[in-house]
Amino acid sequence: MRSVWLGAALQALAARSPLVLINGVIPANACRLVEGVSYGCGPRQQLDIYIPWHAAGAPVVVFFYGGSWRSGARADYKFVGDALATCGYVTVIADYQLYPQVVYPGFLHDCAQAVAWAARHCTPYGGDPACLYLVGHSAGAYNAAMLALDPRWLRAHGGSPGMLAGWVGMAGPYDFLPIQTRAVRPVFHHPRTPADSQPVVHAHTGAPPALLMAGSADKLVDPRRNTDGLARALTAANADVQSIRYRGLGHEMLVGALARPLRWRAPVLRDLCAFLDRRREAASTRVQS
């Protein structure tokens, strides 16, 4: 009877929020966690920091979650902080203001402000600001792409894309005009959406190195138009870009595969860390030379 009750409870919990389950299996001592650090004045301008034990001069990853710029919370992505911190990265997961509180480009300013905060303040947490990366999923991948490719946003907060050692986009929308999703249209001022709101138009020589990841079964964000399209644009600009397609992974499972119970689905974490490590080695080589 107890096992039947427990199974029913877990099923109900999973139906309510799968993230509750995958976050629930994270060991309490997996890493150090500093929560609710303000990078701005608003209630949504806060971040959590996941710190590897004995971190000293560790690479820093700023992660942006998705949710169509309308939903999401940093606490839901503890599994991402756990995954990257246990691989040796000081990981910053930042909230940002959402629609209808802000529209484009308000959330980009929040993200840029969080990155600028991480660059200035990561050292006391064991991070190395010279090895700073952006990682994002879905709408968060769009945010990361815009910060990495369009200098307006980081420049407005005292930085530049040149401060980034690289960036990773997971299932990101990089070329989505005209906007088909009704819920997203007001976020981007439809029908007067600025053409330069699209990451693909900002591909240029000298852009920070990029890793673009997508699942072949993604039905929400077309990987052929978005991931492949941005990869082609960056390649044409002679920028450093790598693209990986995961057979059978859908939109949410691409980031879900970072969680401990789901890593068997695909080597997403392995490939992500391999990219970050290669870029760190390249940055160190340039400094030494």
C-alpha positions as CSV (number, residue, x, y, z in Angstrom):
1,M,0.0,0.0,0.0
2,R,2.8,2.4,0.8
3,S,4.5,1.8,-2.5
4,V,1.2,2.4,-4.3
5,W,0.7,5.7,-2.4
6,L,4.3,6.8,-3.1
7,G,4.0,6.0,-6.8
8,A,0.8,8.0,-7.1
9,A,2.3,10.9,-5.2
10,L,5.4,10.9,-7.5
11,Q,3.2,10.7,-10.6
12,A,1.1,13.7,-9.4
13,L,4.3,15.7,-8.6
14,A,5.8,14.9,-12.0
15,A,2.6,16.1,-13.7
16,R,2.7,19.3,-11.7
17,S,6.3,20.1,-12.3
18,P,9.0,17.7,-13.7
19,L,11.6,20.2,-12.6
20,V,10.7,19.5,-9.0
21,L,11.6,15.9,-9.4
22,I,14.9,16.4,-11.2
23,N,16.0,19.2,-8.8
24,G,15.0,16.9,-5.9
25,V,17.7,14.4,-6.6
26,I,20.6,16.9,-6.3
27,P,22.8,16.0,-3.3
28,A,22.8,18.7,-0.7
29,N,26.6,18.9,-0.7
30,A,27.1,18.9,-4.4
31,C,28.4,22.5,-4.4
32,R,28.1,25.7,-2.5
33,L,25.1,27.8,-3.3
34,V,24.6,31.5,-2.7
35,E,21.0,32.6,-3.4
36,G,19.2,35.8,-4.1
37,V,22.1,38.1,-5.0
38,S,20.9,41.4,-6.4
39,Y,22.5,42.6,-9.7
40,G,19.9,45.4,-10.0
41,C,17.2,47.1,-8.1
42,G,14.1,45.1,-9.2
43,P,12.7,41.9,-7.7
44,R,13.4,40.0,-10.9
45,Q,17.0,41.3,-11.0
46,Q,18.5,38.6,-8.8
47,L,20.8,35.7,-9.4
48,D,22.0,32.5,-7.7
49,I,25.6,31.3,-7.7
50,Y,26.7,27.7,-7.8
51,I,30.3,27.3,-6.6
52,P,32.5,24.2,-7.0
53,W,34.1,23.2,-3.7
54,H,37.6,24.6,-3.5
55,A,37.0,26.9,-6.5
56,A,39.9,29.2,-7.3
57,G,40.3,30.8,-10.7
58,A,37.5,28.7,-12.1
59,P,35.7,29.5,-15.4
60,V,32.4,31.4,-15.0
61,V,29.2,30.5,-16.8
62,V,26.2,32.8,-16.8
63,F,23.1,30.8,-17.7
64,F,19.8,32.2,-19.1
65,Y,16.7,30.0,-19.1
66,G,13.8,30.0,-21.6
67,G,10.1,30.5,-21.3
68,S,9.2,32.6,-24.4
69,W,10.2,35.8,-22.4
70,R,7.0,35.4,-20.5
71,S,7.8,32.8,-17.8
72,G,10.7,31.1,-15.9
73,A,12.5,31.3,-12.6
74,R,16.1,30.7,-11.6
75,A,15.1,28.3,-8.8
76,D,13.7,25.9,-11.5
77,Y,17.1,25.4,-13.0
78,K,19.1,24.2,-10.0
79,F,19.9,21.1,-12.0
80,V,21.8,23.3,-14.5
81,G,23.8,24.9,-11.7
82,D,24.5,21.5,-10.2
83,A,25.7,20.0,-13.5
84,L,28.1,22.8,-14.3
85,A,29.4,23.5,-10.8
86,T,30.2,19.8,-10.3
87,C,32.2,20.0,-13.6
88,G,34.2,22.9,-12.1
89,Y,32.4,26.0,-13.3
90,V,31.2,28.9,-11.1
91,T,27.7,29.1,-12.4
92,V,25.4,32.1,-12.3
93,I,21.7,31.6,-13.0
94,A,20.0,34.9,-13.4
95,D,16.3,35.9,-13.4
96,Y,15.4,38.7,-15.7
97,Q,12.2,40.8,-16.2
98,L,9.5,39.2,-18.4
99,Y,6.6,40.3,-20.4
100,P,4.4,42.2,-19.7
101,Q,6.7,44.0,-17.3
102,V,9.1,44.6,-20.1
103,V,9.2,44.1,-23.9
104,Y,12.2,43.9,-26.3
105,P,14.9,44.9,-25.5
106,G,14.2,45.3,-21.8
107,F,15.1,41.8,-20.9
108,L,18.4,42.0,-22.9
109,H,19.4,44.9,-20.7
110,D,18.7,42.8,-17.6
111,C,20.8,39.9,-19.0
112,A,23.6,42.3,-19.9
113,Q,23.5,43.8,-16.4
114,A,23.7,40.3,-14.9
115,V,26.8,39.5,-17.1
116,A,28.5,42.7,-16.1
117,W,27.8,41.9,-12.5
118,A,29.4,38.5,-12.9
119,A,32.4,39.9,-14.5
120,R,33.0,42.4,-11.8
121,H,32.1,40.3,-8.8
122,C,32.9,36.6,-9.6
123,T,36.5,36.6,-8.1
124,P,35.4,36.4,-4.4
125,Y,33.3,33.3,-5.4
126,G,36.3,31.6,-6.9
127,G,35.7,32.7,-10.5
128,D,38.0,33.9,-13.2
129,P,36.5,36.9,-15.1
130,A,38.9,36.2,-18.0
131,C,37.1,32.9,-18.6
132,L,33.5,34.1,-18.8
133,Y,30.9,32.2,-20.9
134,L,27.2,32.6,-21.7
135,V,24.9,29.6,-21.9
136,G,21.2,29.8,-22.7
137,H,18.3,27.5,-23.6
138,S,15.4,28.5,-25.9
139,A,14.6,32.2,-25.2
140,G,17.6,32.2,-23.0
141,A,19.7,31.1,-25.9
142,Y,18.3,34.1,-27.9
143,N,19.4,36.3,-25.0
144,A,22.9,34.8,-24.9
145,A,23.2,35.2,-28.7
146,M,22.2,38.8,-28.7
147,L,24.7,39.7,-26.0
148,A,27.5,37.8,-27.7
149,L,26.8,39.1,-31.3
150,D,25.3,42.6,-30.9
151,P,27.6,44.9,-28.9
152,R,24.9,47.3,-27.9
153,W,23.7,45.4,-24.9
154,L,26.9,44.7,-23.0
155,R,28.3,48.1,-24.0
156,A,25.4,49.8,-22.3
157,H,26.5,48.2,-19.0
158,G,30.2,48.8,-19.3
159,G,31.2,45.6,-21.1
160,S,31.6,44.2,-24.6
161,P,31.3,40.8,-26.4
162,G,35.1,40.8,-26.3
163,M,34.9,40.0,-22.6
164,L,33.4,36.6,-23.4
165,A,35.5,33.5,-23.9
166,G,32.6,31.9,-25.8
167,W,28.9,31.2,-25.7
168,V,26.5,28.3,-26.1
169,G,23.0,28.3,-27.5
170,M,20.7,25.4,-26.8
171,A,17.6,25.2,-29.0
172,G,17.6,28.9,-29.6
173,P,15.4,31.0,-31.8
174,Y,17.8,33.1,-33.9
175,D,15.8,33.9,-37.0
176,F,12.0,34.0,-36.3
177,L,10.5,36.8,-38.4
178,P,7.7,37.0,-39.2
179,I,6.7,35.9,-35.7
180,Q,4.2,33.0,-35.9
181,T,3.7,32.4,-32.1
182,R,0.9,34.7,-31.0
183,A,2.1,34.8,-27.4
184,V,5.5,36.1,-28.5
185,R,4.2,38.8,-30.9
186,P,3.6,41.5,-28.3
187,V,7.0,40.8,-26.7
188,F,8.7,42.0,-29.9
189,H,6.3,44.9,-30.9
190,H,4.6,42.9,-33.7
191,P,4.0,43.9,-36.5
192,R,6.7,46.5,-36.1
193,T,9.4,44.1,-34.9
194,P,12.8,45.6,-35.5
195,A,14.8,43.6,-38.1
196,D,17.9,43.9,-36.0
197,S,16.2,42.0,-33.2
198,Q,17.3,38.8,-34.9
199,P,20.7,37.3,-33.9
200,V,21.3,35.9,-37.4
201,V,21.8,39.5,-38.8
202,H,24.6,40.1,-36.3
203,A,26.9,37.3,-37.3
204,H,30.3,38.8,-37.9
205,T,34.0,38.1,-38.1
206,G,35.6,38.1,-34.6
207,A,32.4,37.1,-32.8
208,P,33.0,35.1,-29.6
209,P,33.3,31.4,-30.3
210,A,29.9,29.6,-30.4
211,L,28.5,26.2,-29.8
212,L,25.0,25.7,-31.1
213,M,23.1,22.7,-29.9
214,A,19.7,21.4,-31.0
215,G,17.6,18.3,-30.9
216,S,16.4,16.6,-34.1
217,A,12.9,16.2,-32.6
218,D,12.4,19.8,-31.6
219,K,8.9,20.8,-32.6
220,L,8.9,24.2,-31.0
221,V,12.0,25.9,-32.5
222,D,12.9,24.7,-35.9
223,P,16.6,23.7,-35.7
224,R,17.1,23.9,-39.5
225,R,16.1,27.5,-39.7
226,N,17.5,28.7,-36.4
227,T,20.5,26.6,-35.3
228,D,21.6,25.7,-38.8
229,G,20.9,29.1,-40.2
230,L,22.9,30.9,-37.5
231,A,25.7,28.4,-37.9
232,R,25.8,29.1,-41.7
233,A,25.8,32.8,-41.1
234,L,28.7,32.6,-38.6
235,T,30.7,30.3,-40.9
236,A,30.2,32.7,-43.8
237,A,31.6,35.5,-41.6
238,N,34.6,33.3,-40.7
239,A,33.5,33.2,-37.1
240,D,34.4,30.3,-34.8
241,V,31.3,28.1,-34.6
242,Q,30.5,24.5,-33.8
243,S,27.1,22.9,-34.2
244,I,25.8,19.6,-32.7
245,R,22.4,17.9,-33.4
246,Y,21.1,15.3,-31.0
247,R,19.0,12.5,-32.5
248,G,15.6,12.1,-30.9
249,L,15.9,15.0,-28.4
250,G,13.0,17.4,-28.2
251,H,13.0,21.1,-27.2
252,E,12.9,20.7,-23.4
253,M,14.9,17.4,-23.2
254,L,17.9,19.2,-24.7
255,V,18.4,21.1,-21.5
256,G,16.8,18.4,-19.4
257,A,19.7,16.1,-20.4
258,L,21.9,18.1,-18.1
259,A,20.0,16.7,-15.1
260,R,21.5,13.8,-13.2
261,P,18.6,11.4,-13.9
262,L,18.5,12.2,-17.6
263,R,22.1,12.4,-18.7
264,W,21.8,8.9,-20.3
265,R,19.6,10.4,-23.0
266,A,22.5,12.3,-24.7
267,P,26.0,13.5,-24.0
268,V,24.9,17.1,-23.8
269,L,26.8,17.9,-20.6
270,R,30.0,16.2,-21.9
271,D,29.9,18.2,-25.2
272,L,29.1,21.4,-23.4
273,C,32.0,21.0,-21.0
274,A,34.4,20.0,-23.8
275,F,33.6,23.2,-25.7
276,L,34.1,25.3,-22.6
277,D,37.4,23.6,-21.7
278,R,38.7,24.0,-25.3
279,R,37.9,27.7,-25.3
280,R,39.6,28.1,-21.9
281,E,42.7,26.4,-23.2
282,A,42.7,28.7,-26.2
283,A,42.3,31.8,-24.1
284,S,45.2,30.7,-21.8
285,T,47.4,30.2,-24.8
286,R,46.7,33.7,-26.2
287,V,47.5,35.2,-22.8
288,Q,50.8,33.3,-22.4
289,S,51.9,34.2,-25.9
